[in-house]
Amino acid sequence: MNFAQLLFPDFSLILCGYLVCRYTALNRSVWDQVEVLVYYFLFPVLLFHSIVRSTLDLHAASSLIGAGLVMGVSGIALSYALPWLPFLGRHIDARLHAGSAQVAFRFNSFIGLALAERLGGAEGLLMIAVLIGFCVPLFNVGAVWPMARHSQRHFGRELLRNPLIIATVSGLIANVLGLKVPGWAEPTLARIGAASLALGLLAAGAGLRFSSLGQGKVLATAILAVKHLLLPLIALGLAHAFGLTPLQTTILLAFSALPTASSAYVLAARMGYDGPYVAGLVTLSTVLGVASLTFALGVLR
């Protein structure tokens, strides 16, 4: 498989989003609204439809879910441990670390869904949708906890109102109950899903920022090393430990190597931390995603 060709469609859309936002009248204010549309409507519809349209064997998927959760906990633990590591901790600002620790384990769902569909078709899309559903609550807790003392919002309420969690839980309940989407609604939902992937990738590109990385270079290097090197290696070990199938292994490796969530900088800024610094990390992570996905899928697999 030519991984350059596999990754090119997604990252070319990200580049298009960056160029359109940077050099046309469709500036940041436009893309803020696009992100809201994708996050609260298009993307939840895609998740729900991906889970409902295929029969889900929770017993067969339990190994993949378990491996994904263990990988997530490992990423959170490694990220939290950075200030305590010998010879490294004294070069890390505690406040800067609290706001940017999330970058080491969160993931860009738009890229993940687009990639999984090409890697495994409908079955691959279902697998990563289930991974997203189980890992989003865990990663949200991991992201918010270090910054919680600065938050003015109710932590539990924010998790329960998350549209990704609502869509995933609804889809899982409908799947277990044997409910199906009516045939006449399938084309509409499929088009909404396609729109969410394209607009999500364009919005990720529009959010790229190449400034504010002059500070915290040691912290940035450590966080990105966890995200783009250690997590794929951990995922490979877990795939063997949990006895995953070849397709499950491929999806887990792709999941582990995804760029971080583009919304990480929004969360950091909203909770009183250095948003521009986190935005710079998100940008570097998106660029490094090409290398880490190639490493995970082309070398480790």
N, C-alpha and C positions, 0 to 999 in steps of 0.2 A: 504494500500500500504506500502510495506517495503522500507523506504527511504534509508536505508543503502545499500540495493541491487540496488536501482535506481541510487545512486551516485557512487557506487563502480567502474563501468566500466570507467567513466571519470577520476576519481581521481587515479585509478590504472595506467592509461596511463600517467598521470602527473608524478606519482612516477617513472614509467619506464623511462620517458624522463630525469628526474633528475639523476637516477642511471647510465643510459647510458652515459650522458654527463660528469658525475663526475668520472666514473671509467673505461671508455673505450677510445679507440683512437678517437671515434666520439665526439670530444670536442666542445667547444663553437664556434670555427670558422666554424664548419660544420653546427651547428644549426642556426647561423646567416643567412646562405644562405637558409636554410629551411624556416625560418620566412619570408624572402623576397618572396620566391615562394608562400607560403600560402597567404600572405597579398596582393600581387599584381596580382595573377592569380587564385589559387584554391578557395580562399574564396569569391572573387567577383563573380565567376561563380556559386558557391553554392547559394549566395544571389539572383542573377538574376533568376536562375532556380526555387528557392523556391517561388518566387513571381509570375513568369509567369505560372507555371504549374497548379495553382489553381485559380479559379475565385475569384476576390477580390471585396467585397462589401465595398466601402469606407465609405458609410453611416453607415453600421453596425460596421465598424472598427474604426469610428471616436471617440467613447467613449474610446476605449482602447488607441488610439493614444493620446487623450487629457489627460488621466490619466498618461500615460508614460511621457509626456512632463511636466506636473505639478510636478510629482515625481522628474524628473531630475532637474527642476528649484529649487525645495525644497532642494535637495542634494547640489547643487551649493551654494545656499544661506547659508545653515548651515556650509558648509566648509569654505566659505569666512568669516563667522562671528566668527570663533573660536578665533582669536587674540583679539577680542573686548569683549569677555565674561568676567564678573567679576571673580576674583580669578584664572582665567585660562590664560588670555592673557599675563600676566607678565612672565609666564613660557614658552612662545612660541617665538622662534626666527623668526622674520618677513621673512627673506630670506629663511629659511628652510621651512616655511609655504608656501611661494609662489611656491616653486618647488614641494611640496608634496600635495597641496590642491586637485589636480586632483584625487588622490587615493580614495577620499571619494565618488565620484560619477561616475567615469568611470567603465566599465564592461568588462569582458572577453567574447568576442563574441563566441569563439570556444566552451567553456563550455556551454554557453547559447543555441547555436544551437543544440548541441548534446543532451542536457537535454530536450529541447522543443520537439524534435522528439519523445522521449520516453513518454513524458507526454501527448502529443496530436496528435501524428502522423503527417501527412502532414498538417493538419489544424493548429496544434500547431506550426509547423515549419514556416508556412506562417505568423502567428501572430507575432512571435518574429522577423522574418525577417523585417516586417513592422516597429516594434518598433525600431529595430536597425537602419533602414534607416532614421527614423525621429529624433532619439536621437543622432546619431553620430555627425551631424553638431553642435547641441546644446552643447554636451559635449566637442567637440573639441574647440569650442569658450571658454567654461568655463575653460578648461585646459590651453589654451595658454594665455588667457588674463592677468593673474597675472604675467606671465613671459615675456610678449610681449616686454618690453623695452630692453630686452637682445637679442631678436631675430634679425637675419640678413636676414630673409626671408619675402617676402610679404605675409601678413596674409591671404588676400582674395584668392590669387593664390593657397596657400597651401590647403585651404578648397575645392576649385573647382577641384583640381587635386587628391583629395582623392579617391582611387579606390573603397572604400565601398560606398561612396556617389554616384559615377558614376554608379556603378552596381545597386544600389537601385532605383535611378531615372529612369534608363533605363528599369528596370523591371516593375516599376509602369506605365510608359508610354506604354510599350508593353501590359500590362494587361488591361489598360483602352481602348486601341485600339482593343483589342480582338485578338492580335497576339499570336500564340502558337508555341512551339518548335516542329519541325518535329519529327514524331515517330522514325525515324532511328537515331536521335541524342539523344533521351532520355537516352538510356543505358550509353552512353559516359558521359553525364552530371551527371547522377546519380553516376557513379564511381568517377568522379572528386569531387563531393560533399562529398562522403564517405572518400576519401583521404584527403580532406581539414580538416575534423573533427579530424581524427586520427593524422595527422601530426601537426595540430594546438595544440592539447592537449600535444603531446610529446614535442613540442617546448616550450610550457608554462612551463613544468617541467624542461626542460634544462635551462631555464632562472632563476630558483630559486636561491636565494642567502641568506644565513643565517648570514651574517656579516653586519657591519655598522649600527647596531641598538642600539648601546650603547648611542648615543646622542639623544636628542629630544624625550624622553620617554613619556612626557606629551602630546606632539603633536601627536605622534604615537597612543597613546591610544584614544585620542579624534577623530582623523580621522577614525580609524577603528571602533569606536563606532557608528559614523554617518553611515558608510558604511554597517555594518553588524547587527546593532540593530535598529537604527532610520528609515532607508529607508524601511525595510520590514513593520514596523508599519505604516509608512506614506502610503505605497502601499495598505495596508489593508483598511485604511480609505478612500482612493481614489476609491478603488473598490466598496465600498458601495455608495460613493457620486456620482459616474458616472454610477451606475447600471449595472456593468459588468456581463456577463454570468459566470457560474462556470468555463468554460475553460479559458475565458479571465482573470478571477481572478487568476487562477492557473499560467498562463503565466506571468502576471504582478508581482505576488509574487516571482516567480522564477527569473524574470528579476531583481527585487529589491535586491535580496540576492546573486547575482553572485559575485565571486571574482573580484577585480579590473583588469583593462587591463594590460597585461604583458608588453605592449609597453610604459607604463608610465615612466619607468626609462630611456628609450631611449630618450624620449622627454625632460625630465628634464636635462639629460646630454648634449644633443645637444644645449640647450638654456643656458648653463653655470651654472646650478645648481648642487646640490649634488646628482648625479645619484646613487651612491652606497646606500645612505640612502633611496631613493625612491625604489630601487630594494629590499631592506630589507622589506619595507612596502608591496610591491607586494607579496613577499614570505609569509609574515604573513597573508595577505588577502586571498591568495590561500588556506592556511591551515584552516583559519577561515571559508572559504566558505562551508566546510562540515557542520559546526555547524549552520551557518546562513541559508543555504538551508533547512536543517532539521527543523529548527525553523519556517521558512516561510511556507514550504509545509506541515510539519507534525503537527504544533501547530496552526499557524495563520489561515491556510486554513480550 
